[in-house]
Amino acid sequence: MKRALVAMLAVLTASAPLAATAATPWHETKVEVGNAPYRLGATLTMPDGKGPSPAVVLVSGSGPNDRDETIGPNKPFLDIAHGLAAHGIAVLRYDKRTKTYPQAFIGKPFTIDDEYTGDAISAVKVLQATNGVDPKRVFVLGHSQGAQMAPRIAQRDPSIAGLILIGAPAQPLLAAMHRQLEYLAGIDQQHAAQLRQQAAMVEAARTQLAHLDPKHPDAPGPLGLPTSYWLSLREYNAIAVAKTLKQPMLILQGGRDYQVTPRDDFSHWQAAFSQTPRVTLKEYPMLSHLMMPAGNPPSPSDYAKPGHVDPQVIDDIATWIEAQKPRP
């Protein structure tokens, strides 16, 4: 089952990066994020020019992602970093703690904050202290589970100027995994029986989740993750937290995203915020969870095809950032 979880979270193994082919109006330096003993490697992409520039921290999805959020031959965070820098926006992306220090999560209690919140806030502080960056215009861009956690990150750090959520889940993780497995079983007849067996195991894990004991945070929980992790997720509702924030938000959705879907997830964000002036929502009918072109029907094979984040998505993010006022 752990192997199935890895497959669901990471989709495909990493491969070689796509080569740069043109001169760029930005430059990159290696930096670090976080505190000892968990210092994380990071890349700062700075636009050329005097500044001060608005800036964005990129927070990746579930699983042990690298700073480029590498999935197969694709590197969506590399695309976003370079695309925004070309618009004059600085970007910081970093390797997740689960990627750099996997041993810290084995056989020990940990929470969703250990995986996400603290490191993201540290990255925000790095940008706010960077020469050439406007400290009052530092944003957080989260993708997938990173988008789900972005409201919590902004709740913990009110200095964040705003949030960009891409493919933001509204469903709990196990419910989303169950739905994805059932969907894949419906389009992959060769492996349908195996996928439905995995879906049944996830459904059993959902039942187990309801009976976890907070008095034993280090006890094994669903899918081999500790009770502490599942309790920290069970007690968190991204939309409810987002409603308490004052920062502006841009929420983007791929119309052919089968992992975080328009019907099961984006519709809940629309219902919560379609009448809220500080929130902008937009759907891209032909794009996948990676904001790249998707097949019909969409499937994991889409992620095996080399591609890039749609330029319109990057343009829309840049335009939105440039329109936001500095955080008081």
C-alpha positions in Angstrom: 0.0 0.0 0.0 2.9 2.4 0.7 4.0 1.8 -2.9 0.5 2.7 -4.1 0.6 5.9 -2.0 4.0 6.9 -3.6 2.5 6.3 -7.0 -0.5 8.4 -6.2 1.5 11.3 -4.8 4.5 11.4 -7.1 2.9 9.9 -10.3 6.1 9.3 -12.1 9.8 9.2 -11.3 12.1 12.1 -12.2 14.0 12.3 -15.4 16.5 14.7 -17.0 15.6 18.5 -17.0 14.6 20.3 -20.1 17.4 22.4 -21.5 17.3 26.2 -21.6 17.5 27.5 -25.1 17.6 31.3 -25.0 19.3 34.2 -23.2 17.3 35.2 -20.1 16.4 38.5 -18.4 17.1 37.0 -15.0 19.8 35.3 -13.0 19.8 32.5 -10.4 21.7 31.8 -7.2 21.8 28.9 -4.7 20.5 29.8 -1.3 19.2 27.9 1.8 15.8 27.8 3.5 15.0 26.7 7.0 16.9 26.2 10.2 19.4 23.6 11.5 19.1 20.6 11.5 16.8 20.9 8.5 18.5 23.3 6.1 17.0 23.0 2.6 18.6 23.7 -0.7 16.9 26.4 -2.7 17.2 28.5 -5.9 16.5 32.2 -6.0 15.6 33.5 -9.5 16.0 37.3 -9.6 15.0 39.5 -12.6 17.6 41.7 -13.9 17.2 45.4 -13.0 17.3 47.5 -9.9 14.0 46.6 -8.3 12.6 46.3 -5.7 10.6 43.5 -7.3 7.6 41.6 -6.1 8.5 38.0 -5.2 6.9 34.6 -4.8 7.7 31.5 -2.8 6.7 28.3 -4.5 5.2 25.5 -2.3 5.0 22.1 -4.0 2.5 19.3 -3.8 2.4 16.1 -1.8 5.3 13.7 -1.7 9.1 14.2 -1.6 9.3 16.9 -4.3 12.4 18.7 -5.4 12.5 22.4 -5.9 11.4 22.1 -9.6 8.5 19.8 -8.7 9.9 17.3 -11.2 7.3 14.9 -12.5 8.5 12.7 -15.3 10.3 14.9 -17.9 8.4 18.0 -16.7 9.4 20.7 -14.2 6.4 23.0 -13.6 8.1 25.0 -10.9 11.1 25.7 -13.1 8.7 26.9 -15.8 6.9 29.2 -13.3 10.1 30.6 -11.8 11.6 31.5 -15.2 8.3 32.7 -16.6 7.6 35.0 -13.6 11.2 36.3 -13.5 10.8 37.3 -17.2 7.9 39.5 -16.0 10.1 41.1 -13.4 9.0 39.0 -10.4 11.6 37.2 -8.1 10.9 33.6 -7.3 12.3 31.3 -4.5 11.8 27.5 -4.8 13.2 24.9 -2.5 13.5 21.1 -2.0 10.9 19.8 0.4 12.0 18.5 3.8 10.6 15.0 2.9 13.0 15.0 -0.1 16.1 16.1 1.7 15.6 14.5 5.1 13.4 11.4 4.5 14.9 9.7 7.6 13.5 12.4 9.8 10.0 11.1 9.0 10.6 7.4 9.5 9.2 5.9 12.7 8.6 9.3 14.3 5.5 11.4 14.9 5.2 14.4 12.6 2.5 16.7 11.4 1.5 18.5 8.2 3.2 21.6 9.6 6.5 19.7 9.8 6.1 18.9 6.1 5.0 22.3 5.0 4.2 25.3 7.1 7.5 26.1 8.9 9.7 25.7 5.8 7.4 27.9 3.7 7.4 30.7 6.3 11.2 30.4 6.4 11.3 30.8 2.6 9.1 33.9 2.9 11.5 35.4 5.4 14.5 34.7 3.1 12.8 36.6 0.3 11.8 39.5 2.5 15.4 39.9 3.5 16.7 39.7 0.0 18.2 42.8 -1.6 16.1 43.8 -4.7 12.9 42.4 -3.3 10.0 44.5 -2.0 9.4 42.9 1.5 5.8 44.1 1.4 5.0 42.3 -1.9 6.1 38.7 -1.1 3.5 36.1 -2.2 3.0 32.4 -1.7 2.2 30.2 -4.7 1.1 26.7 -3.7 0.4 23.7 -6.1 -1.9 20.8 -5.2 -1.4 20.0 -1.5 0.9 23.0 -1.4 -2.2 25.1 -2.5 -4.3 23.4 0.2 -1.7 24.4 2.8 -1.2 28.0 1.6 -4.1 29.4 3.7 -2.5 27.9 6.8 0.9 29.4 5.9 -0.7 32.8 5.4 -2.6 32.4 8.7 0.6 31.8 10.5 2.4 34.7 8.7 0.2 37.8 8.1 3.1 39.6 6.4 2.5 37.5 3.2 1.0 39.8 0.6 -1.3 37.3 -1.1 -1.8 33.7 -2.2 -1.8 31.9 -5.6 -3.5 28.5 -5.5 -3.1 26.1 -8.4 -5.1 22.9 -8.4 -6.2 23.4 -4.8 -7.9 20.4 -3.2 -11.1 20.8 -1.3 -11.5 17.2 -0.4 -9.6 15.4 2.3 -6.5 13.5 1.1 -7.9 10.0 1.5 -11.2 10.9 -0.2 -9.3 12.4 -3.1 -7.1 9.3 -3.4 -10.1 7.0 -3.4 -11.8 9.1 -6.1 -8.6 9.1 -8.2 -8.2 5.3 -8.0 -11.8 4.7 -9.0 -11.4 7.1 -12.0 -8.2 5.4 -13.1 -9.9 2.0 -12.8 -12.6 3.3 -15.2 -10.2 4.3 -17.9 -7.6 1.5 -17.5 -9.3 -1.9 -18.0 -6.0 -3.8 -17.9 -5.3 -2.7 -14.3 -8.9 -2.0 -13.2 -9.1 -4.9 -10.7 -5.8 -3.9 -9.0 -6.8 -0.2 -8.9 -10.1 -1.0 -7.3 -8.4 -3.2 -4.8 -6.2 -0.2 -3.9 -9.3 2.0 -3.7 -10.9 -0.5 -1.2 -7.7 -0.3 0.9 -7.9 3.5 0.9 -11.6 3.4 1.9 -10.6 1.1 4.8 -8.0 3.7 5.8 -10.7 6.4 5.8 -12.6 4.3 8.4 -9.4 3.9 10.4 -8.8 7.7 10.3 -12.1 8.3 12.2 -10.9 6.2 15.2 -7.3 7.6 15.7 -6.4 8.3 19.3 -4.8 11.7 19.9 -3.2 10.3 23.1 -0.9 8.1 20.9 0.4 10.5 18.2 3.3 8.1 17.3 1.0 5.1 16.7 0.9 3.9 13.1 -2.0 5.5 11.1 -3.4 4.9 7.7 -1.0 4.0 4.9 1.9 3.7 7.3 2.0 7.4 8.3 1.8 8.3 12.0 -1.4 9.2 13.8 0.0 12.7 14.4 0.1 13.4 10.7 -3.5 12.3 10.0 -4.8 14.2 13.0 -3.1 17.4 11.8 -4.8 17.0 8.5 -8.2 16.0 9.9 -8.4 19.1 12.0 -7.6 21.4 9.0 -10.0 22.9 6.5 -8.3 25.0 3.8 -11.5 26.8 2.7 -12.5 27.7 6.2 -9.1 29.1 7.0 -9.0 31.0 3.7 -12.3 32.7 4.7 -10.6 34.2 7.7 -7.7 35.8 5.8 -7.5 39.4 4.6 -5.0 38.8 1.8 -6.0 38.6 -1.8 -6.1 35.2 -3.5 -5.8 33.9 -7.1 -7.2 30.4 -7.5 -6.5 28.6 -10.8 -7.8 25.2 -12.0 -7.1 22.9 -14.9 -10.3 21.9 -16.6 -8.9 18.4 -17.3 -7.3 17.9 -13.9 -8.4 14.4 -12.8 -6.5 14.6 -9.5 -8.0 17.9 -8.2 -11.2 18.3 -10.3 -13.4 21.2 -11.3 -16.5 19.3 -10.0 -15.1 17.8 -6.7 -12.7 20.6 -5.6 -12.8 23.9 -7.6 -16.6 24.1 -7.3 -16.2 24.4 -3.5 -13.7 27.2 -3.9 -16.1 28.9 -6.3 -19.0 28.5 -3.9 -17.0 30.0 -1.1 -15.4 32.9 -2.9 -17.1 33.8 -6.2 -18.7 36.8 -4.6 -15.6 37.9 -2.7 -13.8 40.8 -4.3 -10.4 39.9 -2.9 -10.5 36.5 -4.6 -10.1 35.8 -8.3 -10.9 32.4 -9.7 -10.1 31.1 -13.2 -10.4 27.8 -15.0 -8.4 26.6 -18.0 -10.5 24.1 -19.9 -7.8 22.1 -21.7 -5.1 21.9 -18.9 -4.0 19.2 -16.5 -3.0 19.2 -12.9 0.4 20.5 -14.0 -1.2 23.3 -16.0 0.0 21.7 -19.2 -2.1 20.3 -22.1 -4.0 17.2 -21.1 -5.4 14.2 -23.1 -9.0 13.3 -23.5 -9.6 11.5 -21.2 -6.8 12.9 -19.0 -4.6 10.2 -17.5 -1.1 9.7 -15.9 0.3 9.3 -19.4 -0.1 13.0 -19.8 2.7 13.5 -17.2 5.1 11.4 -19.2 5.0 13.7 -22.2 7.5 16.6 -22.1 5.8 19.9 -21.8 5.7 23.3 -20.2 3.3 25.2 -18.0 0.9 27.1 -20.3 2.3 30.6 -20.9 -1.2 32.1 -20.4 -1.2 30.7 -16.8 2.1 32.4 -16.1 1.0 35.7 -17.7 -2.2 35.6 -15.7 -0.3 35.1 -12.4 2.2 37.9 -13.3 -0.6 40.3 -14.2 -2.4 39.5 -10.9 0.7 40.0 -8.8 1.5 43.3 -10.5 -2.0 44.5 -9.7 -1.8 43.8 -5.9 -1.0 46.6 -3.5 1.9 46.2 -1.0 1.0 44.5 2.3 0.7 47.1 5.1 
